[in-house]
Each structure stands twice: as structure tokens, then as C-alpha cells.
Amino acid sequence: AVSENAAALFPEVSAVARRTRLPLVNIALGALRNLTAAQFNQFSETLAWLVGSDGRVELFEFVLQKIVRHHLASKFTQSRPATVQYYTLKPLVPDCAVVLSALAGVGSGDAGEIQKAFAAGAPYVRAPDNVELALLPRGQCGVEPLDAALDRLALAAPIIKKNLLEACACVVGADGVIQEAEAELLRAIADTLDCPMPPLGVSE
């Protein structure tokens, strides 16, 4: 029945604008909270299979999976709420570099523009003077490193999260245009850090 419904809905859902995808996810989250634990496990496994079925994970697929798991996993598992494990920024600077580098790379393919965007946000992290916060090559800030970095940053003190999110907003806004892919990734970062995001003006 789920497969048949998905097939029937696909033409309608696939035709909607990219900018409506995350609002659709938000609408679906409410209903998904009514699943049983067994149904959620099956849903989660199916989602993971779909994401990895073509042998690569696209950015939106990563964002979708991150948001769904963050909002629903705690309801269906015995995991305790995350507690603060990092009260100082220094051990998390490499993770901040991964996040900012990933965001900078989403908005442009031009090396100069990527560096400019990264430089616009980096100071807001407020890293110690004796610790380097440097732009990373694309290969070092892909989906897997980004996922691991966000999981560690979720355990940071609130002020660290606040500063990082401010830095992220400066990165995506460095060129004066917030693209849909940037907005989606920014939303996933904010969700993972449990920090609310204001509405964003997204260009076509």
C-alpha cells in the first residue's frame, strides 16, 4: 500500500518547486510521529536504502535523512537527550571547518568565491588565535565528514552553536544570494544543533 501510494503521489510531488521540499517534509513529520516503533524502523531503513540506492548521497538526500532522524529518532528509541560535552571551542574547530567549507562549496564552483564565502563566516566562529580555521578541499567536507562533524557539534555548549550558526549564515549570505541548496543545508545544520532558523529569502 505504501509503494502504491508513493507511486501515485510521485508525479505530483516531483513537479513542485525545490523551495517547497523542506516545507513538505515539515508537514510529513507530524504524521510520521504517529508511527509505531516497528513502523518507524522499517521507514528509516527504507529511507536509508532509497538514499543509497544509486551508490551516492546527494546533498538534499543527506539533509532529508538528517532532519527526519533528528526529529523522530528520539521518539522511537531509548536514546537520552544529548548533553553538553564540549564547553570550549578548541577541540571542535576542525568540525567547524568542515561545516563552513561544505556550505561555502554549495553556493559556488569558483575557488575564489568559495574562499570569499568561507572568509566571510569564519571570524564569527570566534576560534582561538592560536588555532587555525582554514577552508578545506571538497574531498574533506563531503557528506560523511559533514555528518560526523554535525554530530559532534550537537554536543557543544549553546554559545558555540550560536556562534557557528551565525558564521554559517554569513557564509551563505556572502554573495548576497541565498540559493535553495544553501538554505536546505543551513536548515539541516540548525536542526542538528537545535537552533531555530528564521525564514530565508531564497532565489530561484
PyMOL commands that place a pseudoatom at each C-alpha (Angstrom):
pseudoatom trace, name=CA, resn=ALA, resi=1, chain=A, elem=C, hetatm=0, pos=[0.000, 0.000, 0.000]
pseudoatom trace, name=CA, resn=VAL, resi=2, chain=A, elem=C, hetatm=0, pos=[2.847, 2.408, 0.807]
pseudoatom trace, name=CA, resn=SER, resi=3, chain=A, elem=C, hetatm=0, pos=[4.534, 1.627, -2.507]
pseudoatom trace, name=CA, resn=GLU, resi=4, chain=A, elem=C, hetatm=0, pos=[1.301, 2.166, -4.434]
pseudoatom trace, name=CA, resn=ASN, resi=5, chain=A, elem=C, hetatm=0, pos=[0.601, 5.477, -2.675]
pseudoatom trace, name=CA, resn=ALA, resi=6, chain=A, elem=C, hetatm=0, pos=[4.177, 6.663, -3.282]
pseudoatom trace, name=CA, resn=ALA, resi=7, chain=A, elem=C, hetatm=0, pos=[3.901, 5.824, -6.980]
pseudoatom trace, name=CA, resn=ALA, resi=8, chain=A, elem=C, hetatm=0, pos=[0.590, 7.688, -7.221]
pseudoatom trace, name=CA, resn=LEU, resi=9, chain=A, elem=C, hetatm=0, pos=[1.948, 10.767, -5.437]
pseudoatom trace, name=CA, resn=PHE, resi=10, chain=A, elem=C, hetatm=0, pos=[5.300, 10.884, -7.219]
pseudoatom trace, name=CA, resn=PRO, resi=11, chain=A, elem=C, hetatm=0, pos=[4.220, 12.835, -10.352]
pseudoatom trace, name=CA, resn=GLU, resi=12, chain=A, elem=C, hetatm=0, pos=[2.538, 15.472, -8.187]
pseudoatom trace, name=CA, resn=VAL, resi=13, chain=A, elem=C, hetatm=0, pos=[5.331, 15.789, -5.622]
pseudoatom trace, name=CA, resn=SER, resi=14, chain=A, elem=C, hetatm=0, pos=[8.205, 15.688, -8.114]
pseudoatom trace, name=CA, resn=ALA, resi=15, chain=A, elem=C, hetatm=0, pos=[6.721, 18.631, -10.009]
pseudoatom trace, name=CA, resn=VAL, resi=16, chain=A, elem=C, hetatm=0, pos=[6.737, 21.053, -7.059]
pseudoatom trace, name=CA, resn=ALA, resi=17, chain=A, elem=C, hetatm=0, pos=[9.397, 23.729, -6.783]
pseudoatom trace, name=CA, resn=ARG, resi=18, chain=A, elem=C, hetatm=0, pos=[12.597, 22.825, -4.983]
pseudoatom trace, name=CA, resn=ARG, resi=19, chain=A, elem=C, hetatm=0, pos=[11.979, 25.518, -2.378]
pseudoatom trace, name=CA, resn=THR, resi=20, chain=A, elem=C, hetatm=0, pos=[8.838, 23.697, -1.191]
pseudoatom trace, name=CA, resn=ARG, resi=21, chain=A, elem=C, hetatm=0, pos=[10.591, 20.411, -0.453]
pseudoatom trace, name=CA, resn=LEU, resi=22, chain=A, elem=C, hetatm=0, pos=[11.521, 21.130, 3.148]
pseudoatom trace, name=CA, resn=PRO, resi=23, chain=A, elem=C, hetatm=0, pos=[8.080, 22.584, 3.988]
pseudoatom trace, name=CA, resn=LEU, resi=24, chain=A, elem=C, hetatm=0, pos=[6.622, 19.311, 2.655]
pseudoatom trace, name=CA, resn=VAL, resi=25, chain=A, elem=C, hetatm=0, pos=[8.986, 17.409, 4.943]
pseudoatom trace, name=CA, resn=ASN, resi=26, chain=A, elem=C, hetatm=0, pos=[7.804, 19.522, 7.886]
pseudoatom trace, name=CA, resn=ILE, resi=27, chain=A, elem=C, hetatm=0, pos=[4.185, 18.643, 7.097]
pseudoatom trace, name=CA, resn=ALA, resi=28, chain=A, elem=C, hetatm=0, pos=[5.033, 14.947, 6.883]
pseudoatom trace, name=CA, resn=LEU, resi=29, chain=A, elem=C, hetatm=0, pos=[6.900, 14.902, 10.204]
pseudoatom trace, name=CA, resn=GLY, resi=30, chain=A, elem=C, hetatm=0, pos=[3.676, 15.431, 12.143]
pseudoatom trace, name=CA, resn=ALA, resi=31, chain=A, elem=C, hetatm=0, pos=[2.084, 12.320, 10.652]
pseudoatom trace, name=CA, resn=LEU, resi=32, chain=A, elem=C, hetatm=0, pos=[5.264, 10.273, 10.951]
pseudoatom trace, name=CA, resn=ARG, resi=33, chain=A, elem=C, hetatm=0, pos=[5.214, 10.790, 14.718]
pseudoatom trace, name=CA, resn=ASN, resi=34, chain=A, elem=C, hetatm=0, pos=[2.145, 8.538, 14.766]
pseudoatom trace, name=CA, resn=LEU, resi=35, chain=A, elem=C, hetatm=0, pos=[4.082, 5.534, 13.502]
pseudoatom trace, name=CA, resn=THR, resi=36, chain=A, elem=C, hetatm=0, pos=[4.722, 2.622, 15.819]
pseudoatom trace, name=CA, resn=ALA, resi=37, chain=A, elem=C, hetatm=0, pos=[8.324, 1.863, 16.730]
pseudoatom trace, name=CA, resn=ALA, resi=38, chain=A, elem=C, hetatm=0, pos=[8.358, -1.087, 14.320]
pseudoatom trace, name=CA, resn=GLN, resi=39, chain=A, elem=C, hetatm=0, pos=[6.897, 1.018, 11.527]
pseudoatom trace, name=CA, resn=PHE, resi=40, chain=A, elem=C, hetatm=0, pos=[9.454, 3.749, 12.146]
pseudoatom trace, name=CA, resn=ASN, resi=41, chain=A, elem=C, hetatm=0, pos=[12.313, 1.248, 11.985]
pseudoatom trace, name=CA, resn=GLN, resi=42, chain=A, elem=C, hetatm=0, pos=[11.031, -0.028, 8.653]
pseudoatom trace, name=CA, resn=PHE, resi=43, chain=A, elem=C, hetatm=0, pos=[10.507, 3.514, 7.386]
pseudoatom trace, name=CA, resn=SER, resi=44, chain=A, elem=C, hetatm=0, pos=[14.015, 4.547, 8.481]
pseudoatom trace, name=CA, resn=GLU, resi=45, chain=A, elem=C, hetatm=0, pos=[15.597, 1.514, 6.836]
pseudoatom trace, name=CA, resn=THR, resi=46, chain=A, elem=C, hetatm=0, pos=[13.658, 2.160, 3.618]
pseudoatom trace, name=CA, resn=LEU, resi=47, chain=A, elem=C, hetatm=0, pos=[14.689, 5.800, 3.600]
pseudoatom trace, name=CA, resn=ALA, resi=48, chain=A, elem=C, hetatm=0, pos=[18.335, 4.818, 4.050]
pseudoatom trace, name=CA, resn=TRP, resi=49, chain=A, elem=C, hetatm=0, pos=[18.028, 2.276, 1.215]
pseudoatom trace, name=CA, resn=LEU, resi=50, chain=A, elem=C, hetatm=0, pos=[16.489, 4.848, -1.131]
pseudoatom trace, name=CA, resn=VAL, resi=51, chain=A, elem=C, hetatm=0, pos=[19.186, 7.399, -0.328]
pseudoatom trace, name=CA, resn=GLY, resi=52, chain=A, elem=C, hetatm=0, pos=[21.972, 4.928, -1.037]
pseudoatom trace, name=CA, resn=SER, resi=53, chain=A, elem=C, hetatm=0, pos=[20.342, 3.006, -3.886]
pseudoatom trace, name=CA, resn=ASP, resi=54, chain=A, elem=C, hetatm=0, pos=[22.292, 4.800, -6.622]
pseudoatom trace, name=CA, resn=GLY, resi=55, chain=A, elem=C, hetatm=0, pos=[25.634, 4.486, -4.850]
pseudoatom trace, name=CA, resn=ARG, resi=56, chain=A, elem=C, hetatm=0, pos=[25.951, 8.161, -3.930]
pseudoatom trace, name=CA, resn=VAL, resi=57, chain=A, elem=C, hetatm=0, pos=[24.313, 10.527, -1.462]
pseudoatom trace, name=CA, resn=GLU, resi=58, chain=A, elem=C, hetatm=0, pos=[23.189, 13.873, -2.826]
pseudoatom trace, name=CA, resn=LEU, resi=59, chain=A, elem=C, hetatm=0, pos=[23.077, 16.899, -0.568]
pseudoatom trace, name=CA, resn=PHE, resi=60, chain=A, elem=C, hetatm=0, pos=[19.285, 17.042, -0.313]
pseudoatom trace, name=CA, resn=GLU, resi=61, chain=A, elem=C, hetatm=0, pos=[19.154, 13.328, 0.484]
pseudoatom trace, name=CA, resn=PHE, resi=62, chain=A, elem=C, hetatm=0, pos=[21.615, 13.918, 3.319]
pseudoatom trace, name=CA, resn=VAL, resi=63, chain=A, elem=C, hetatm=0, pos=[19.587, 16.906, 4.555]
pseudoatom trace, name=CA, resn=LEU, resi=64, chain=A, elem=C, hetatm=0, pos=[16.324, 14.950, 4.407]
pseudoatom trace, name=CA, resn=GLN, resi=65, chain=A, elem=C, hetatm=0, pos=[17.712, 11.993, 6.318]
pseudoatom trace, name=CA, resn=LYS, resi=66, chain=A, elem=C, hetatm=0, pos=[19.361, 14.226, 8.928]
pseudoatom trace, name=CA, resn=ILE, resi=67, chain=A, elem=C, hetatm=0, pos=[16.174, 16.195, 9.609]
pseudoatom trace, name=CA, resn=VAL, resi=68, chain=A, elem=C, hetatm=0, pos=[13.905, 13.149, 9.765]
pseudoatom trace, name=CA, resn=ARG, resi=69, chain=A, elem=C, hetatm=0, pos=[16.183, 11.265, 12.118]
pseudoatom trace, name=CA, resn=HIS, resi=70, chain=A, elem=C, hetatm=0, pos=[16.771, 14.274, 14.336]
pseudoatom trace, name=CA, resn=HIS, resi=71, chain=A, elem=C, hetatm=0, pos=[13.071, 14.945, 14.811]
pseudoatom trace, name=CA, resn=LEU, resi=72, chain=A, elem=C, hetatm=0, pos=[11.843, 11.370, 15.082]
pseudoatom trace, name=CA, resn=ALA, resi=73, chain=A, elem=C, hetatm=0, pos=[14.576, 9.062, 16.365]
pseudoatom trace, name=CA, resn=SER, resi=74, chain=A, elem=C, hetatm=0, pos=[14.291, 10.172, 19.996]
pseudoatom trace, name=CA, resn=LYS, resi=75, chain=A, elem=C, hetatm=0, pos=[10.572, 9.317, 19.986]
pseudoatom trace, name=CA, resn=PHE, resi=76, chain=A, elem=C, hetatm=0, pos=[11.152, 5.767, 18.837]
pseudoatom trace, name=CA, resn=THR, resi=77, chain=A, elem=C, hetatm=0, pos=[14.447, 4.881, 20.531]
pseudoatom trace, name=CA, resn=GLN, resi=78, chain=A, elem=C, hetatm=0, pos=[15.654, 4.759, 24.105]
pseudoatom trace, name=CA, resn=SER, resi=79, chain=A, elem=C, hetatm=0, pos=[18.340, 7.353, 23.458]
pseudoatom trace, name=CA, resn=ARG, resi=80, chain=A, elem=C, hetatm=0, pos=[18.658, 10.081, 26.058]
pseudoatom trace, name=CA, resn=PRO, resi=81, chain=A, elem=C, hetatm=0, pos=[18.687, 13.770, 25.129]
pseudoatom trace, name=CA, resn=ALA, resi=82, chain=A, elem=C, hetatm=0, pos=[22.164, 14.929, 24.147]
pseudoatom trace, name=CA, resn=THR, resi=83, chain=A, elem=C, hetatm=0, pos=[24.105, 16.523, 26.984]
pseudoatom trace, name=CA, resn=VAL, resi=84, chain=A, elem=C, hetatm=0, pos=[26.818, 19.134, 26.593]
pseudoatom trace, name=CA, resn=GLN, resi=85, chain=A, elem=C, hetatm=0, pos=[30.240, 17.544, 26.222]
pseudoatom trace, name=CA, resn=TYR, resi=86, chain=A, elem=C, hetatm=0, pos=[32.185, 20.459, 24.770]
pseudoatom trace, name=CA, resn=TYR, resi=87, chain=A, elem=C, hetatm=0, pos=[32.373, 23.705, 26.719]
pseudoatom trace, name=CA, resn=THR, resi=88, chain=A, elem=C, hetatm=0, pos=[35.309, 25.141, 24.792]
pseudoatom trace, name=CA, resn=LEU, resi=89, chain=A, elem=C, hetatm=0, pos=[35.617, 25.594, 21.049]
pseudoatom trace, name=CA, resn=LYS, resi=90, chain=A, elem=C, hetatm=0, pos=[39.191, 24.433, 20.511]
pseudoatom trace, name=CA, resn=PRO, resi=91, chain=A, elem=C, hetatm=0, pos=[38.512, 20.674, 20.052]
pseudoatom trace, name=CA, resn=LEU, resi=92, chain=A, elem=C, hetatm=0, pos=[35.632, 21.492, 17.692]
pseudoatom trace, name=CA, resn=VAL, resi=93, chain=A, elem=C, hetatm=0, pos=[37.485, 23.863, 15.361]
pseudoatom trace, name=CA, resn=PRO, resi=94, chain=A, elem=C, hetatm=0, pos=[38.143, 21.079, 12.793]
pseudoatom trace, name=CA, resn=ASP, resi=95, chain=A, elem=C, hetatm=0, pos=[34.414, 20.286, 12.788]
pseudoatom trace, name=CA, resn=CYS, resi=96, chain=A, elem=C, hetatm=0, pos=[33.555, 23.951, 12.282]
pseudoatom trace, name=CA, resn=ALA, resi=97, chain=A, elem=C, hetatm=0, pos=[35.957, 23.998, 9.332]
pseudoatom trace, name=CA, resn=VAL, resi=98, chain=A, elem=C, hetatm=0, pos=[34.134, 21.040, 7.770]
pseudoatom trace, name=CA, resn=VAL, resi=99, chain=A, elem=C, hetatm=0, pos=[30.722, 22.693, 8.155]
pseudoatom trace, name=CA, resn=LEU, resi=100, chain=A, elem=C, hetatm=0, pos=[31.762, 26.113, 6.844]
pseudoatom trace, name=CA, resn=SER, resi=101, chain=A, elem=C, hetatm=0, pos=[33.747, 24.597, 3.965]
pseudoatom trace, name=CA, resn=ALA, resi=102, chain=A, elem=C, hetatm=0, pos=[30.785, 22.444, 2.948]
pseudoatom trace, name=CA, resn=LEU, resi=103, chain=A, elem=C, hetatm=0, pos=[28.467, 25.450, 2.999]
pseudoatom trace, name=CA, resn=ALA, resi=104, chain=A, elem=C, hetatm=0, pos=[30.910, 27.610, 1.051]
pseudoatom trace, name=CA, resn=GLY, resi=105, chain=A, elem=C, hetatm=0, pos=[31.215, 24.923, -1.608]
pseudoatom trace, name=CA, resn=VAL, resi=106, chain=A, elem=C, hetatm=0, pos=[27.467, 24.557, -2.063]
pseudoatom trace, name=CA, resn=GLY, resi=107, chain=A, elem=C, hetatm=0, pos=[26.997, 28.128, -3.230]
pseudoatom trace, name=CA, resn=SER, resi=108, chain=A, elem=C, hetatm=0, pos=[29.630, 28.238, -5.976]
pseudoatom trace, name=CA, resn=GLY, resi=109, chain=A, elem=C, hetatm=0, pos=[32.044, 26.214, -8.041]
pseudoatom trace, name=CA, resn=ASP, resi=110, chain=A, elem=C, hetatm=0, pos=[34.501, 29.077, -8.305]
pseudoatom trace, name=CA, resn=ALA, resi=111, chain=A, elem=C, hetatm=0, pos=[37.514, 28.711, -5.998]
pseudoatom trace, name=CA, resn=GLY, resi=112, chain=A, elem=C, hetatm=0, pos=[37.736, 32.454, -5.381]
pseudoatom trace, name=CA, resn=GLU, resi=113, chain=A, elem=C, hetatm=0, pos=[34.058, 32.759, -4.469]
pseudoatom trace, name=CA, resn=ILE, resi=114, chain=A, elem=C, hetatm=0, pos=[34.273, 29.723, -2.177]
pseudoatom trace, name=CA, resn=GLN, resi=115, chain=A, elem=C, hetatm=0, pos=[37.245, 31.247, -0.350]
pseudoatom trace, name=CA, resn=LYS, resi=116, chain=A, elem=C, hetatm=0, pos=[35.438, 34.586, -0.106]
pseudoatom trace, name=CA, resn=ALA, resi=117, chain=A, elem=C, hetatm=0, pos=[32.321, 32.969, 1.382]
pseudoatom trace, name=CA, resn=PHE, resi=118, chain=A, elem=C, hetatm=0, pos=[34.360, 30.962, 3.878]
pseudoatom trace, name=CA, resn=ALA, resi=119, chain=A, elem=C, hetatm=0, pos=[36.305, 34.066, 4.924]
pseudoatom trace, name=CA, resn=ALA, resi=120, chain=A, elem=C, hetatm=0, pos=[33.050, 35.968, 5.457]
pseudoatom trace, name=CA, resn=GLY, resi=121, chain=A, elem=C, hetatm=0, pos=[31.831, 33.488, 8.044]
pseudoatom trace, name=CA, resn=ALA, resi=122, chain=A, elem=C, hetatm=0, pos=[34.995, 32.190, 9.711]
pseudoatom trace, name=CA, resn=PRO, resi=123, chain=A, elem=C, hetatm=0, pos=[35.527, 35.124, 12.137]
pseudoatom trace, name=CA, resn=TYR, resi=124, chain=A, elem=C, hetatm=0, pos=[32.082, 34.597, 13.673]
pseudoatom trace, name=CA, resn=VAL, resi=125, chain=A, elem=C, hetatm=0, pos=[33.101, 31.163, 14.942]
pseudoatom trace, name=CA, resn=ARG, resi=126, chain=A, elem=C, hetatm=0, pos=[35.430, 33.061, 17.292]
pseudoatom trace, name=CA, resn=ALA, resi=127, chain=A, elem=C, hetatm=0, pos=[38.168, 30.451, 17.180]
pseudoatom trace, name=CA, resn=PRO, resi=128, chain=A, elem=C, hetatm=0, pos=[41.180, 30.946, 19.491]
pseudoatom trace, name=CA, resn=ASP, resi=129, chain=A, elem=C, hetatm=0, pos=[44.011, 32.976, 17.954]
pseudoatom trace, name=CA, resn=ASN, resi=130, chain=A, elem=C, hetatm=0, pos=[46.404, 30.037, 18.185]
pseudoatom trace, name=CA, resn=VAL, resi=131, chain=A, elem=C, hetatm=0, pos=[44.095, 27.654, 16.302]
pseudoatom trace, name=CA, resn=GLU, resi=132, chain=A, elem=C, hetatm=0, pos=[43.794, 27.781, 12.514]
pseudoatom trace, name=CA, resn=LEU, resi=133, chain=A, elem=C, hetatm=0, pos=[40.329, 27.674, 10.957]
pseudoatom trace, name=CA, resn=ALA, resi=134, chain=A, elem=C, hetatm=0, pos=[41.020, 27.042, 7.278]
pseudoatom trace, name=CA, resn=LEU, resi=135, chain=A, elem=C, hetatm=0, pos=[38.984, 26.239, 4.186]
pseudoatom trace, name=CA, resn=LEU, resi=136, chain=A, elem=C, hetatm=0, pos=[39.080, 22.522, 3.373]
pseudoatom trace, name=CA, resn=PRO, resi=137, chain=A, elem=C, hetatm=0, pos=[39.143, 20.853, -0.060]
pseudoatom trace, name=CA, resn=ARG, resi=138, chain=A, elem=C, hetatm=0, pos=[35.818, 19.385, -1.236]
pseudoatom trace, name=CA, resn=GLY, resi=139, chain=A, elem=C, hetatm=0, pos=[37.037, 15.870, -0.574]
pseudoatom trace, name=CA, resn=GLN, resi=140, chain=A, elem=C, hetatm=0, pos=[37.413, 16.622, 3.124]
pseudoatom trace, name=CA, resn=CYS, resi=141, chain=A, elem=C, hetatm=0, pos=[33.966, 18.142, 3.653]
pseudoatom trace, name=CA, resn=GLY, resi=142, chain=A, elem=C, hetatm=0, pos=[31.656, 15.714, 1.883]
pseudoatom trace, name=CA, resn=VAL, resi=143, chain=A, elem=C, hetatm=0, pos=[28.549, 14.094, 3.327]
pseudoatom trace, name=CA, resn=GLU, resi=144, chain=A, elem=C, hetatm=0, pos=[30.296, 11.640, 5.673]
pseudoatom trace, name=CA, resn=PRO, resi=145, chain=A, elem=C, hetatm=0, pos=[32.715, 14.156, 7.282]
pseudoatom trace, name=CA, resn=LEU, resi=146, chain=A, elem=C, hetatm=0, pos=[29.865, 16.677, 7.489]
pseudoatom trace, name=CA, resn=ASP, resi=147, chain=A, elem=C, hetatm=0, pos=[27.588, 14.175, 9.213]
pseudoatom trace, name=CA, resn=ALA, resi=148, chain=A, elem=C, hetatm=0, pos=[30.253, 13.306, 11.785]
pseudoatom trace, name=CA, resn=ALA, resi=149, chain=A, elem=C, hetatm=0, pos=[31.103, 16.965, 12.381]
pseudoatom trace, name=CA, resn=LEU, resi=150, chain=A, elem=C, hetatm=0, pos=[27.471, 17.916, 12.979]
pseudoatom trace, name=CA, resn=ASP, resi=151, chain=A, elem=C, hetatm=0, pos=[27.002, 15.053, 15.426]
pseudoatom trace, name=CA, resn=ARG, resi=152, chain=A, elem=C, hetatm=0, pos=[29.949, 16.300, 17.490]
pseudoatom trace, name=CA, resn=LEU, resi=153, chain=A, elem=C, hetatm=0, pos=[28.864, 19.928, 17.280]
pseudoatom trace, name=CA, resn=ALA, resi=154, chain=A, elem=C, hetatm=0, pos=[25.426, 18.923, 18.560]
pseudoatom trace, name=CA, resn=LEU, resi=155, chain=A, elem=C, hetatm=0, pos=[27.167, 18.193, 21.872]
pseudoatom trace, name=CA, resn=ALA, resi=156, chain=A, elem=C, hetatm=0, pos=[28.629, 21.704, 22.156]
pseudoatom trace, name=CA, resn=ALA, resi=157, chain=A, elem=C, hetatm=0, pos=[27.636, 24.414, 24.613]
pseudoatom trace, name=CA, resn=PRO, resi=158, chain=A, elem=C, hetatm=0, pos=[24.859, 26.758, 23.379]
pseudoatom trace, name=CA, resn=ILE, resi=159, chain=A, elem=C, hetatm=0, pos=[27.177, 29.734, 22.783]
pseudoatom trace, name=CA, resn=ILE, resi=160, chain=A, elem=C, hetatm=0, pos=[29.380, 27.628, 20.492]
pseudoatom trace, name=CA, resn=LYS, resi=161, chain=A, elem=C, hetatm=0, pos=[26.329, 26.571, 18.481]
pseudoatom trace, name=CA, resn=LYS, resi=162, chain=A, elem=C, hetatm=0, pos=[25.067, 30.156, 18.308]
pseudoatom trace, name=CA, resn=ASN, resi=163, chain=A, elem=C, hetatm=0, pos=[28.381, 31.449, 17.012]
pseudoatom trace, name=CA, resn=LEU, resi=164, chain=A, elem=C, hetatm=0, pos=[28.655, 28.653, 14.444]
pseudoatom trace, name=CA, resn=LEU, resi=165, chain=A, elem=C, hetatm=0, pos=[25.158, 29.261, 13.123]
pseudoatom trace, name=CA, resn=GLU, resi=166, chain=A, elem=C, hetatm=0, pos=[25.917, 32.966, 12.819]
pseudoatom trace, name=CA, resn=ALA, resi=167, chain=A, elem=C, hetatm=0, pos=[29.051, 32.056, 10.867]
pseudoatom trace, name=CA, resn=CYS, resi=168, chain=A, elem=C, hetatm=0, pos=[27.036, 29.741, 8.615]
pseudoatom trace, name=CA, resn=ALA, resi=169, chain=A, elem=C, hetatm=0, pos=[24.525, 32.490, 7.861]
pseudoatom trace, name=CA, resn=CYS, resi=170, chain=A, elem=C, hetatm=0, pos=[27.378, 34.820, 6.884]
pseudoatom trace, name=CA, resn=VAL, resi=171, chain=A, elem=C, hetatm=0, pos=[28.840, 32.175, 4.572]
pseudoatom trace, name=CA, resn=VAL, resi=172, chain=A, elem=C, hetatm=0, pos=[25.612, 31.612, 2.640]
pseudoatom trace, name=CA, resn=GLY, resi=173, chain=A, elem=C, hetatm=0, pos=[24.895, 35.337, 2.501]
pseudoatom trace, name=CA, resn=ALA, resi=174, chain=A, elem=C, hetatm=0, pos=[28.383, 36.383, 1.399]
pseudoatom trace, name=CA, resn=ASP, resi=175, chain=A, elem=C, hetatm=0, pos=[27.349, 36.867, -2.242]
pseudoatom trace, name=CA, resn=GLY, resi=176, chain=A, elem=C, hetatm=0, pos=[24.014, 38.476, -1.407]
pseudoatom trace, name=CA, resn=VAL, resi=177, chain=A, elem=C, hetatm=0, pos=[22.074, 35.494, -2.761]
pseudoatom trace, name=CA, resn=ILE, resi=178, chain=A, elem=C, hetatm=0, pos=[20.840, 32.503, -0.754]
pseudoatom trace, name=CA, resn=GLN, resi=179, chain=A, elem=C, hetatm=0, pos=[20.390, 29.536, -3.059]
pseudoatom trace, name=CA, resn=GLU, resi=180, chain=A, elem=C, hetatm=0, pos=[17.991, 26.708, -2.322]
pseudoatom trace, name=CA, resn=ALA, resi=181, chain=A, elem=C, hetatm=0, pos=[20.734, 24.145, -1.704]
pseudoatom trace, name=CA, resn=GLU, resi=182, chain=A, elem=C, hetatm=0, pos=[22.385, 26.538, 0.754]
pseudoatom trace, name=CA, resn=ALA, resi=183, chain=A, elem=C, hetatm=0, pos=[19.102, 27.130, 2.558]
pseudoatom trace, name=CA, resn=GLU, resi=184, chain=A, elem=C, hetatm=0, pos=[18.437, 23.399, 2.800]
pseudoatom trace, name=CA, resn=LEU, resi=185, chain=A, elem=C, hetatm=0, pos=[21.849, 22.630, 4.245]
pseudoatom trace, name=CA, resn=LEU, resi=186, chain=A, elem=C, hetatm=0, pos=[21.591, 25.575, 6.635]
pseudoatom trace, name=CA, resn=ARG, resi=187, chain=A, elem=C, hetatm=0, pos=[18.265, 24.205, 7.843]
pseudoatom trace, name=CA, resn=ALA, resi=188, chain=A, elem=C, hetatm=0, pos=[19.812, 20.776, 8.480]
pseudoatom trace, name=CA, resn=ILE, resi=189, chain=A, elem=C, hetatm=0, pos=[22.664, 22.381, 10.426]
pseudoatom trace, name=CA, resn=ALA, resi=190, chain=A, elem=C, hetatm=0, pos=[20.258, 24.437, 12.525]
pseudoatom trace, name=CA, resn=ASP, resi=191, chain=A, elem=C, hetatm=0, pos=[18.071, 21.393, 13.221]
pseudoatom trace, name=CA, resn=THR, resi=192, chain=A, elem=C, hetatm=0, pos=[21.023, 19.269, 14.246]
pseudoatom trace, name=CA, resn=LEU, resi=193, chain=A, elem=C, hetatm=0, pos=[22.224, 21.990, 16.609]
pseudoatom trace, name=CA, resn=ASP, resi=194, chain=A, elem=C, hetatm=0, pos=[18.676, 22.539, 17.949]
pseudoatom trace, name=CA, resn=CYS, resi=195, chain=A, elem=C, hetatm=0, pos=[18.885, 26.192, 16.965]
pseudoatom trace, name=CA, resn=PRO, resi=196, chain=A, elem=C, hetatm=0, pos=[15.842, 27.877, 15.382]
pseudoatom trace, name=CA, resn=MET, resi=197, chain=A, elem=C, hetatm=0, pos=[16.295, 29.387, 11.951]
pseudoatom trace, name=CA, resn=PRO, resi=198, chain=A, elem=C, hetatm=0, pos=[14.459, 32.498, 10.740]
pseudoatom trace, name=CA, resn=PRO, resi=199, chain=A, elem=C, hetatm=0, pos=[12.751, 32.393, 7.315]
pseudoatom trace, name=CA, resn=LEU, resi=200, chain=A, elem=C, hetatm=0, pos=[15.205, 32.830, 4.464]
pseudoatom trace, name=CA, resn=GLY, resi=201, chain=A, elem=C, hetatm=0, pos=[14.706, 34.686, 1.201]
pseudoatom trace, name=CA, resn=VAL, resi=202, chain=A, elem=C, hetatm=0, pos=[15.679, 32.098, -1.396]
pseudoatom trace, name=CA, resn=SER, resi=203, chain=A, elem=C, hetatm=0, pos=[16.374, 32.985, -5.006]
pseudoatom trace, name=CA, resn=GLU, resi=204, chain=A, elem=C, hetatm=0, pos=[15.078, 30.982, -7.926]
for i in range(1, 204): cmd.bond("trace and resi %d" % i, "trace and resi %d" % (i + 1))
show_as sticks, trace
zoom trace
